[in-house]
């Protein structure tokens, strides 16, 4: 049976590119693997697919019992199909904190490393096979790293991520600043998305002291475009929270160039989260958090009530 490879729901560039990278690697060795997505890729990921002439993977919403699969770029059951514990999970490749809750029928390969990007981990796991990657797979790997590190601005960036990105760019004849600018411009174009879609576009579920949050991050080089929709976004938050069965939606608009985040503060709960989690003083319906760039390293680990 074909092994499915997928990342988290609301797929970003890493959760779109890494399944394709691992599909190539497994099939290069004679395997039978297929990359799939758990939702529509965001605008940056869609740009990457088009730029490197990669076929967008099939989108699925569930997995059947016993389906062989490999999970990448997450280990959180809340970000995976509901029946994931009935599937035959064979491996996890990730760079996030260990959440717990996954159950498997037998022992599996698990690789979780404190690197900025799943694709970086994959390059190391490939060993000598990495030298055989075609240009479009190298391009996907480079894109994943630049996206997850925000062109090395994110505090999650390691020397390993940066060195690999520079090597891949040299191999491909790509200017990192120019290509990253194209990626971030694509990420910043959110004009076609509804308020609810924006709140879910790059989001993860996380629970703090029994309170369930949808933690949404919008990384952009044009934060004013998103913040101009502030009132509509805050109005949409309770409906999205209700539909997604969480208590609250938290939205952080990350300004890639200024290296700061603006958090929307529509109510007392989000105000308490902002003040206690980030030592912020909130006086209106937004608060600027200097230096906050990473949900994985700076936002989720600090959330408190």
SVG drawing of the C-alpha trace seen along z (x, -y; Angstrom):
<svg xmlns="http://www.w3.org/2000/svg" viewBox="-20 -53 47 56">
<polyline fill="none" stroke="black" stroke-width="0.4" points="0.0,0.0 1.2,-3.5 2.6,-5.4 1.1,-8.9 3.3,-11.7 1.7,-14.8 2.2,-17.8 -0.2,-19.8 -3.6,-21.3 -3.4,-24.8 -0.2,-23.9 2.5,-26.5 5.7,-26.2 7.4,-23.6 4.3,-21.5 3.8,-21.7 7.4,-21.2 8.7,-18.7 6.1,-16.0 7.3,-16.4 10.9,-16.2 10.4,-13.0 8.3,-11.5 11.2,-12.0 13.6,-10.5 11.6,-7.4 10.7,-6.8 14.4,-7.5 15.2,-4.4 12.5,-2.3 9.7,-3.0 6.0,-3.7 5.2,-7.0 2.9,-9.9 2.9,-13.5 -0.5,-14.8 -1.8,-18.0 -4.4,-18.5 -5.7,-21.7 -5.0,-24.4 -1.4,-25.7 -1.0,-29.3 -0.1,-31.9 3.7,-31.6 3.6,-27.8 1.5,-28.1 4.1,-30.5 6.9,-28.0 5.0,-25.1 4.6,-27.3 8.1,-28.7 9.8,-25.3 7.2,-23.5 6.1,-21.2 2.7,-19.5 0.4,-20.5 -0.2,-17.3 -3.7,-16.0 -5.7,-17.4 -7.2,-14.9 -9.3,-15.4 -9.1,-11.9 -7.1,-8.7 -8.4,-5.2 -7.6,-2.7 -4.3,-0.9 -3.2,-3.5 0.6,-3.6 1.7,-7.2 4.5,-9.5 3.9,-12.7 6.2,-15.7 6.4,-19.2 4.1,-18.3 3.5,-15.8 0.2,-17.3 -2.9,-15.2 -5.0,-18.4 -3.3,-19.3 -3.8,-15.9 -6.8,-13.9 -9.2,-12.9 -8.6,-9.2 -4.8,-9.5 -4.4,-7.0 -6.1,-4.3 -3.7,-4.8 -0.4,-3.0 1.9,-5.8 5.4,-4.7 7.5,-7.8 7.5,-11.3 10.0,-14.0 9.5,-17.3 11.1,-20.3 8.4,-21.3 8.0,-20.6 6.7,-17.2 2.9,-17.5 1.8,-13.9 -1.4,-12.1 -0.2,-10.1 -0.7,-6.4 0.8,-3.8 0.4,-0.1 4.1,0.6 7.5,-1.0 8.2,-3.8 11.0,-6.1 10.8,-9.5 13.2,-12.3 12.6,-15.6 15.5,-18.1 15.8,-21.7 16.3,-23.1 14.3,-25.8 13.0,-23.6 11.8,-20.1 13.5,-20.1 16.9,-20.7 16.4,-17.6 15.5,-15.6 18.6,-16.7 20.7,-15.2 18.6,-12.0 19.1,-11.5 22.9,-11.2 24.6,-10.6 21.2,-10.4 20.9,-14.2 23.5,-14.7 21.0,-13.2 18.2,-15.7 16.8,-17.3 16.7,-21.1 13.0,-21.4 13.4,-19.4 16.5,-21.5 14.3,-24.5 11.6,-23.2 14.1,-22.6 15.6,-26.1 12.1,-27.6 11.2,-25.7 14.2,-26.9 13.8,-30.6 10.2,-30.5 10.6,-29.0 13.6,-31.2 12.1,-34.3 15.4,-34.6 17.4,-33.9 15.6,-36.6 13.8,-34.2 15.3,-33.2 14.7,-29.6 17.5,-29.9 20.5,-27.7 23.9,-27.7 22.9,-24.3 19.8,-25.8 21.7,-28.8 24.6,-26.8 22.3,-24.4 20.2,-27.2 23.4,-29.0 24.7,-25.8 21.3,-25.0 21.1,-28.6 24.6,-28.4 23.8,-25.1 20.7,-26.6 22.3,-30.0 19.7,-31.7 20.1,-35.0 18.7,-34.5 17.6,-38.1 15.9,-38.4 14.2,-35.0 13.1,-35.5 11.6,-38.9 9.5,-37.2 8.4,-34.5 7.4,-37.1 5.6,-39.3 3.5,-36.2 2.9,-35.5 1.8,-39.1 -0.9,-39.1 -3.9,-38.1 -6.5,-40.2 -8.3,-37.1 -9.0,-35.6 -11.9,-36.1 -11.4,-37.1 -12.1,-33.5 -9.7,-32.2 -7.0,-34.6 -7.5,-33.5 -7.1,-29.8 -4.4,-30.3 -1.3,-29.7 -2.7,-28.6 -2.2,-25.9 -4.3,-24.7 -2.8,-24.9 -4.2,-24.4 -3.2,-26.4 -4.6,-25.4 -7.7,-23.9 -8.3,-26.8 -8.1,-26.0 -6.6,-28.5 -6.2,-28.8 -2.9,-30.6 -2.8,-32.3 0.3,-34.0 0.4,-36.1 4.0,-36.8 4.1,-39.7 6.2,-42.5 3.1,-44.7 1.4,-44.5 -0.7,-47.5 -2.7,-45.5 -3.7,-43.0 -4.2,-45.6 -6.5,-47.6 -8.9,-44.7 -8.5,-44.7 -12.2,-45.4 -13.5,-42.7 -10.9,-40.2 -11.8,-40.8 -15.5,-40.4 -14.8,-37.1 -12.8,-35.7 -15.7,-34.4 -17.4,-32.7 -14.1,-30.9 -13.5,-29.9 -17.0,-28.5 -16.7,-26.6 -13.3,-25.2 -14.3,-24.3 -11.7,-26.5 -12.2,-29.1 -10.3,-31.9 -8.4,-32.9 -5.1,-34.7 -3.8,-36.6 -0.2,-37.8 0.7,-39.9 4.5,-39.4 6.3,-42.3 9.2,-40.4 11.2,-43.6 10.7,-45.4 11.1,-42.1 8.1,-42.6 4.5,-41.3 1.3,-43.1 -1.2,-41.1 -4.9,-41.9 -6.6,-42.3 -10.4,-42.2 -11.4,-41.2 -10.3,-40.7 -9.0,-37.1 -6.7,-38.1 -5.6,-41.2 -4.7,-38.9 -2.8,-36.6 -0.8,-39.5 0.1,-41.0 1.0,-37.8 2.6,-36.0 4.7,-38.8 4.9,-41.3 3.1,-43.8 1.1,-46.9 -2.2,-46.9 -4.1,-50.1 -6.1,-49.5 -7.2,-46.7 -3.7,-46.0 -0.3,-45.7 3.2,-45.7 5.6,-43.0 9.1,-43.9 11.3,-41.0 8.5,-38.5 8.9,-36.5 8.4,-32.8 5.2,-31.0 7.3,-27.9 10.0,-29.4 8.5,-32.7 4.7,-32.6 3.4,-29.2 6.1,-28.4 5.2,-31.7 1.4,-31.5 0.0,-31.7 -3.1,-32.8"/>
</svg>
